[in-house]
């Protein structure tokens, strides 16, 4: 799931990001749980603006590590 941030995040002086890609971490959880309002543990990858492809919003084949986190995702009201 691609998550658009409300504000740009500065990664360095020359790089910024507005998108996170979230992947559900456990097989027992699913995207449908997030869409129904539940909180789900996800892996999160920061996507630099220059690498974001609107044709493949969840595409992270370029990613080889770094700028990532694990956290709970829940839809805002």
C-alpha positions as CSV (number, residue, x, y, z in Angstrom):
1,X,0.0,0.0,0.0
2,X,1.4,3.4,-0.9
3,X,0.9,6.1,1.7
4,X,1.1,9.7,0.8
5,X,2.5,12.0,3.5
6,X,0.8,15.3,4.2
7,X,4.1,17.0,4.4
8,X,7.4,16.4,2.5
9,X,10.1,14.7,4.5
10,X,13.7,15.8,4.0
11,X,16.0,12.9,3.6
12,X,19.1,15.0,2.8
13,X,19.8,18.5,1.4
14,X,19.1,17.2,-2.1
15,X,16.5,14.6,-1.5
16,X,12.9,14.5,-0.1
17,X,10.0,12.1,0.1
18,X,6.2,12.2,0.2
19,X,5.4,8.5,0.0
20,X,5.9,5.4,2.2
21,X,5.2,2.0,0.9
22,X,3.7,-0.3,3.6
23,X,3.8,-4.1,3.5
24,X,1.8,-6.1,6.0
25,X,4.3,-8.0,8.3
26,X,2.4,-11.1,9.4
27,X,0.5,-13.6,7.3
28,X,-2.5,-13.5,9.6
29,X,-3.0,-9.8,8.8
30,X,-4.2,-8.2,5.6
31,X,-4.7,-4.9,3.8
32,X,-8.5,-5.4,4.3
33,X,-8.0,-5.1,8.1
34,X,-6.4,-1.6,7.6
35,X,-9.2,-0.6,5.3
36,X,-11.8,-1.7,7.9
37,X,-10.1,0.6,10.5
38,X,-7.9,-1.8,12.4
39,X,-4.3,-1.2,13.3
40,X,-1.9,-3.6,11.5
41,X,1.9,-4.0,11.9
42,X,3.7,-3.2,8.7
43,X,7.1,-2.8,7.2
44,X,7.5,0.8,5.9
45,X,9.9,1.9,3.1
46,X,10.5,5.6,2.5
47,X,10.3,6.4,-1.2
48,X,12.4,9.4,-2.4
49,X,10.4,11.7,-4.7
50,X,12.9,11.0,-7.5
51,X,12.3,7.3,-7.3
52,X,8.4,7.3,-7.0
53,X,6.7,5.9,-10.1
54,X,3.0,6.8,-10.3
55,X,2.5,3.9,-12.7
56,X,3.8,1.5,-10.0
57,X,3.1,3.3,-6.7
58,X,4.2,0.3,-4.6
59,X,7.2,-0.5,-6.7
60,X,10.4,-0.7,-4.6
61,X,12.5,-3.0,-6.7
62,X,15.3,-0.3,-6.5
63,X,15.3,-0.6,-2.7
64,X,18.3,-2.4,-1.2
65,X,18.1,-1.3,2.5
66,X,18.0,1.8,4.6
67,X,15.3,4.4,5.1
68,X,12.8,1.8,6.4
69,X,10.9,1.1,9.7
70,X,8.4,-1.2,11.2
71,X,5.3,0.3,12.7
72,X,1.5,0.1,13.1
73,X,-0.6,1.5,10.3
74,X,-4.2,2.6,10.8
75,X,-6.4,4.8,8.6
76,X,-6.9,8.3,10.0
77,X,-10.5,9.2,10.7
